[in-house]
């Protein structure tokens, strides 16, 4: 079983893929220490929040980008070179 000497150890345990037996031993230790248990629950809450946080652009942003790309056109002309046109 891992030793939980510091808050960093607790965070590493909460974020790692632990074996089931280690998790059971940890539950026993956390029941003995109320402060330890509260800190662990706070870490798990933050971990779950970060897991559910959206990474990347929202659906609306993607739709705006795709709409712009459909409306934007670049044409090459002989006399003036490239000509950009945005159709609204």
C-alpha positions as CSV (number, residue, x, y, z in Angstrom):
1,X,0.0,0.0,0.0
2,X,1.1,3.5,-0.7
3,X,2.0,5.8,2.2
4,X,0.0,9.1,2.3
5,X,2.5,11.4,3.9
6,X,1.6,14.6,2.0
7,X,-1.2,16.2,0.1
8,X,0.8,15.5,-3.1
9,X,0.7,11.8,-2.3
10,X,-3.0,11.9,-1.8
11,X,-3.5,13.7,-5.1
12,X,-1.3,11.3,-7.0
13,X,-3.3,8.4,-5.5
14,X,-6.6,10.0,-6.5
15,X,-5.5,10.5,-10.1
16,X,-3.8,7.2,-10.7
17,X,-5.1,3.9,-11.7
18,X,-4.9,2.1,-8.4
19,X,-5.4,-1.6,-7.8
20,X,-8.6,-2.6,-6.1
21,X,-6.8,-3.9,-3.0
22,X,-5.0,-0.5,-2.6
23,X,-8.3,1.3,-2.9
24,X,-9.8,-0.9,-0.1
25,X,-6.9,-0.2,2.1
26,X,-7.2,3.5,1.4
27,X,-10.9,3.5,2.4
28,X,-10.0,2.0,5.7
29,X,-7.3,4.6,6.3
30,X,-9.7,7.4,5.3
31,X,-12.3,6.3,7.7
32,X,-9.9,6.7,10.5
33,X,-9.0,10.2,9.7
34,X,-11.8,12.7,9.1
35,X,-9.5,15.5,7.8
36,X,-7.9,13.0,5.4
37,X,-11.3,11.9,4.2
38,X,-12.5,15.4,3.6
39,X,-9.3,16.3,1.6
40,X,-9.7,13.2,-0.5
41,X,-13.3,14.0,-1.2
42,X,-12.4,17.5,-2.3
43,X,-9.7,16.2,-4.6
44,X,-12.2,13.7,-6.2
45,X,-14.7,16.5,-6.7
46,X,-12.2,18.6,-8.5
47,X,-11.0,15.6,-10.5
48,X,-14.6,14.8,-11.6
49,X,-15.2,18.5,-12.5
50,X,-12.1,18.6,-14.6
51,X,-13.0,15.3,-16.3
52,X,-16.4,16.7,-17.3
53,X,-15.0,20.1,-18.4
54,X,-15.3,20.6,-22.2
55,X,-12.0,20.6,-24.0
56,X,-12.0,22.4,-27.3
57,X,-14.4,24.7,-29.0
58,X,-18.1,24.7,-28.5
59,X,-20.6,23.5,-31.1
60,X,-21.6,27.1,-31.8
61,X,-18.0,28.1,-32.5
62,X,-17.6,25.2,-34.9
63,X,-20.8,26.2,-36.7
64,X,-19.6,29.7,-37.1
65,X,-16.2,28.6,-38.5
66,X,-17.9,26.2,-41.0
67,X,-20.4,29.0,-42.0
68,X,-17.5,31.4,-42.6
69,X,-15.6,28.8,-44.7
70,X,-18.7,28.2,-46.9
71,X,-19.2,32.0,-47.4
72,X,-15.5,32.8,-48.0
73,X,-14.1,32.5,-51.5
74,X,-10.7,33.4,-53.0
75,X,-10.4,33.8,-56.7
76,X,-7.2,34.4,-58.7
77,X,-7.4,37.0,-61.5
78,X,-4.9,37.8,-64.2
79,X,-4.9,41.6,-63.6
80,X,-5.1,41.9,-59.7
81,X,-3.9,38.6,-58.4
82,X,-5.9,37.0,-55.6
83,X,-9.4,38.4,-55.0
84,X,-11.2,37.6,-51.7
85,X,-15.0,37.6,-51.4
86,X,-17.2,37.0,-48.4
87,X,-20.8,36.3,-49.1
88,X,-23.2,37.1,-46.3
